[in-house]
Amino acid sequence: MAGLLPKLKAADVIVLASPVYFYTLCGRLKNFIDRTLPLYPYEGFAGKKWQLIISAAEDEKANMQHAVGDFMGLMECMEEPVIAEPIYGIGAWQMGDIQHKPEILEQARRAGENA
């Protein structure tokens, strides 16, 4: 993690992605977020662009808001973050399900272009 923290600080755009399990971020992403604590108070992060991508078997974005809330907890600790609209990979139960959802792929493509 020590080698990753300087890269995180140097990045222009930070994309965090996670499957949603039991209505929250996966444990690995939560651990990653927790391990950024040595960077607190996150000096040098002002104005950084942040993107959250989450996927779940759920068909309703509203059912994924706890995961967004976990991400927003990190954002509340940042100085002036630029937060993109989350990308919701809804209805993704099996690997590859998103490939059949062109509207979600298009949203991700546009997010990349606007980063």
Secondary structure as UniProt FT lines:
FT   TURN            2..3
FT   HELIX           4..10
FT   STRAND          13..21
FT   TURN            22..23
FT   STRAND          24..25
FT   HELIX           27..34
FT   TURN            35..36
FT   HELIX           37..39
FT   TURN            40..44
FT   TURN            46..47
FT   STRAND          49..55
FT   HELIX           61..64
FT   HELIX           65..75
FT   TURN            76..77
FT   STRAND          82..83
FT   STRAND          87..89
FT   TURN            90..91
FT   TURN            95..96
FT   HELIX           97..100
FT   HELIX           102..114
//
